[in-house]
Amino acid sequence: MDNIRALVIDDTIVYRKIVGDVLTQTPGVDVIGTANNGKIALSKIASLKPDLITLDIEMPEVNGIEVLQALKDQPNAPVVIMLSTLTQQGSEMTIKALELGAFDFIAKPSEGKMAENMQKVKDAILPILDTLKRQKQTTLKIRERIKPKSYASKVIAKKIPSKTIQKPAISSSAEIVGIGISTGGPNALTKIIPMLPADIKAPILIVQHMPPMFTASLANSLNNKSQIEVKEAQNGDTITPGRILIAPGGKQMKIIAGADGLTRKIKITDDPPENSCKPSVDYLFRSIAQHYVGRSTGVIMTGMGNDGSKGLAQMKKNGSIVIAQDEETCTVFGMPKEPIESGIADIVAPLEKIAEEILKTVIS
């Protein structure tokens, strides 16, 4: 298999060296060039045709967002990993980049020793690179299987549209919806959340794998695009219909009973990570299973790893409806894979149908 060809784009020489060195030391990756601003980057992307670019947001002449916008509709555009500063402005710009189709992001480490900075970047980027290499290998295997034997017998493989697969007897009984999502999440949520009506009869709780600050920016962005209220969850929030609460980055979110025994509230904790995730989908889904027996919908979407699978299994055991995003429309087919293959998913749907399928399960 050919190596991943990478282009490093950053206006700071220190970060070009840090990221470049990490990529160079990674088996299966070749660094084919660097650029210190977006204008040069676009020229090099056109001539070098990299598989992957690491992209800084704040750059002179043409910034990272403008680079993404220029690449958005180009065929065979490279996979983009954003480098983001851990600031309010940096988080807002990163969310915009992810909504534009960036694959993922890593946080720029604060100033310090070079070795420490390299290790932080390496720890963040290696899981992403491993996923990209697996995806590339899978794509090559598929191409090999459909490769024509000769020009005369060549057949053009047409892309088969995704379709919803649903088991019979799906009821409209859900009083709450839980969504678990990771890599590719902001882009996917930007497509489905605006499709939900303001008068939906159920609350929606979302775990999107992200560090602190970024989840607040994601909630604000979605709120501005949607009919339904979207906010980052706070400890003590009452869970009410027609509201979406997103778990805060770096914390865990679960449901607890209110003092009256009837209402349900949000509890934000500093409990340990689960599946190396904080917030964790499993952590939330367990509490939904406990507090909404037979009255909930669990939705598992694009993302690396398997966070959410155990929690979904518990929800399913307690009578919940399970919706999984199909492989075709996932940025990374990790999190939905096990629920689909194990058979606990009642509905397997493409991204553009997820909102519609959620509404079918919710009480009217």
N, C-alpha and C positions, 0 to 999 in steps of 0.2 A: 504494500500500500504506500502511495506517495505521502511524503510528509506534509503537514499543514504549513502553508506559506503565510507568514505573519508580517504585518507592517505596523510599526510603533509610531503613534502620532501624539506628540506632546510638545508644548512650547518651552518646557523646562528641561534642560539638558540632564539634570540629576535624575528625573523620572524616566526620561528616555533610556538612560543607562540602566536604572534599576529594572524596569520592565523588560528591556531588551536582553539583559543578562539572564533574568529568570526564564524567559522564553528560549534563549539559546541553550541553556542548560537542561531544557526539557526534551526528553526523547520524543521523536516524531514531529518536532516543530523546527522550522527553519525561519530565521529572521531575514527577510529579503530587503529591508530598508527602513528608514525612519523619515519623519517629517516634523517640522516645528510649527506649522500652521495649517489651517484647513485648505487653503488655496493650493499649497504644494501637495498636500495629502490627496486631493481629488485628482491632481495630475498623475501622481504616482499610482493611485488605485487604477486609473485607466490604463497605464502602461504596464504595470507589474502584475495586475490581476491577482491580488492576494486572496487567500481563503478566509483570513482573519485579520481584523485590525483592532488595536487597542486605541481608544480615542479619548483624548482630554476634552472637556467641555469648554473651558474658558481659554480661548486662543485669539491672537490678533488676526485681522483681515477677514477670515472666515472661521467661525467658531464650530464647536462640535455639533451643535443642533443643526446648523446650516449644512454641515457635511451629511448628516443623517437625512435631512430633507432632500438633498441632491441625490442620495443613493436610494431613496424610498421606492421608486418605481423602476429602478434599473434591474434588468434580468441578470441573474448570477452575481448579485451584489455580495460582498464579503460579510461574514458574521462579524458583528460589532460588540466589543466589550468596552463599556464606558469606564473611565477613571473619574471618580467623584470625590470632591472635598466634603468633609463631614461638617457642613454648615447648612443653615436654613436655605440660603440661595442655592447651594450645591445640591441639596436634596430635591428642591423644586425642579431644577434643570435636569436632574437625573431622571425623575419621574417622567418629564416631558420626553426625554430621550428613549426611555423604555416604551412609552406609549407610541413612539414613532417606529418602534421595531427593533431597538437594540436588544441583543440576546440577554445580556446581564451586565452587572457593574461590579467593580471592586472599589473599596474606599482607599483613597490615597493616604498612606501612613503619614503621621505628623513628623516634623523634622526630628532627626535623631541620628543614630549611628547607621551607616550604610548597610551593614550586615543585618541589623534588626529590621530595617525597612525592606530589604530583599526578602527576608523570611516571611514578613507579613504579606507581601505581594504574592509570594510563592504559595503560602497557605490558602490564599483567597482564589488564586487563578487555577491551580492544579485540578480541582474538581471540575471546573468549567471546561478545561482542556481535555480531560478524560472523557467527558460527555461528548464533546465535539468530535473526538477521535472515534468513539464508538458509533456515532451517527454517520460519520464519513465512511467507516468500514461497512456499515449496514447498507448504505446507499450504493457503494461499489459492488456489493454482493448481489443486490437487486438488479443493477445494470448488467452484471455478468450473466445472470439468469435469463434476461430478456434480449441479450446481444444476438443480432441476426447472424446466421451462418454464412450468408453471402448477400451481396447487394441485390441480386435478383429476388431473393426471398425476404427482403427487408420489410418489417412490419413496424409501423409507428405505434408505440404503446400510448394509448390514450389514458388520461387521468380519470379514474372512476370517481364520480362525485360521492362525498361522504353522505351517509344516510343514517337516520335514527333507528336504533334497534331497541325495541321495547318488549318487555315481558307482559303477558296479559294481566288484567285485573289490577291496574294501578289506580289507587283511590286518591281523592282530593281531600286529604285529612290533615295535612301538615300545618302546624301552628307556628313553626319556626324552621328556618333554613340555615344550615351551616355550610360554608364553602371553604375548602382547603386548596391552596394554590401557591406556586413558587415561580420558577424560571419561566418567563413569558407572561407572568401574571398581570402586570400593569396594562400591557397591550390587550390581553384577553378581557380583563375587567372593563376596560374602556369601551369594548364592543358590546358586552352583555348588560352592564348595570344601567346604561341609559335606555335600554329596552324595557325596563321594569316600570310599571305604572306607580304613581304616587299613592294610589289607594290600595296597594297590595295588602292583604289581610294578615301577613306574617312578617315578623322581624327577620333580618338576615345578619348573621355573624360571620365575619371573614377572617381567616388567618392567611396572611400573605407573608412569606418568609422575607423579612427585611430588618435591618438594624434600626436603632432609635432614630427619630426625626423623619426618616423617609416615609414611614407609615402615615404620619400626619400630613405630609405633602401629597401622598397618594389619595388620602381621604378628601382633602380639599379639592384636588383636581377632579375626582369623580363627582363630588358634590356639585361642582360648577357645570358639569356636563349632564346631570341627571335630574329626573323629575322627583326622585325619592331623596330624602335627606341621607347624607353619608358623612360620618364623622369618625375620628379615632376614638376608640372606647376609653372611658375613664372609670376608675374604681367607683362602684355605687350606681352607675347608670342603670336606669330601669329599662328593661327589655320590652319594647312596645311595637306593635305593627306599624309598617310603613317607615321603618328606620333601618339603616345599615350601620353596623358598628364594626370597625376594623381593629384587630388586636394590635396594641402598640408594640413597636419593635423592641427587642431586648427584654420583653416581659412575657408572662404566660396569662392567658385569659380563660376563665371558666364561668359557669353559671351557678348561682346560689339562690336559695329561696329568700324572699323578702320577709320582713318581720311579721307581716300579716298572714304568711303562709300561702298566699295566692299569687302575689306578684313574683317575678323572677328578676334578679339583678346581676350585673356584671361584677365579677371579682377579679382584679388584676393582682397577680402575685409575682414574686421573684423566685419561684420554684426553679429547680435545675432544668437545663435543656433536655428534650427528649428527641431521639433520632438526630442528635446534634443540632436541634432547632429550638429557637426561642424568639418568637412564639412557635408553639408546636400545634399542628392540626390534631394529632391524637389527643392531646391534653384537652382541647376544646370539645372534640367529638365525644369523648367519654362523658363529659358533663351534660351534653345534649341528650345522650342516650339515657342518662339517669333521670333527668328532669322532664323529658318530653317522650315518655314511653308510648310508642305507636303513633306519635303526633309530630313527626319531624321528617325533613328531607336532608340528606347529606349529599353534597356535591364535591367531587374530587376532580381537579383539573391539572393542567400542564405543570410540570415541575420535576426536578431531579430527586432521586431517592424514593423512599416509600412512606414518608410521613403521612399519616392519615389512614393507612390500611387497617391497623388494629382498631382504631376508634370507629371506623366505618363498620367493621365486622360486629362490634358491640352495638352500634346503632341498628344494624340490620337485625340482629338477634332480638332486639327490643321492639321490632316492628316498624322501623323507619324505611323510607323509600330512598334508594341510592341511585344517583345520576353520575355518570362518568363521562368525561370528554373523550372523544375518539382519538385514535393514534394519528390519523391523517392531519388533524388541525392542532395538535399539541406542538409547542416549541420543543419540549422534551417529553417523551412518553415514558415517564418514570412513575410518578405518583398514581395515575389511573391504571397502570398496567396490572398490578396484582388484584385490585378489586374486580377488574374485568375478567381476568383469567381464572380467578377463583369462583366466579359465577355469582358474586353478591350484588353486582350492579344490575338494577332493574331496567335502567335506561342507559344506552350508550349513544351519545349524540355529538355531532360536530359543534364547534364553537358557536356558530351563528344560530343554532337551535337551542342552546342551553337555557336562555331566558324563557323561551316558550315552554320548554319541558318543566322548568321550575314552577311556572304559573299553573300548569296542569295539576300539579301535586298539592298546591296550597288551597286551604279552605276558602270558599267563596262567600 
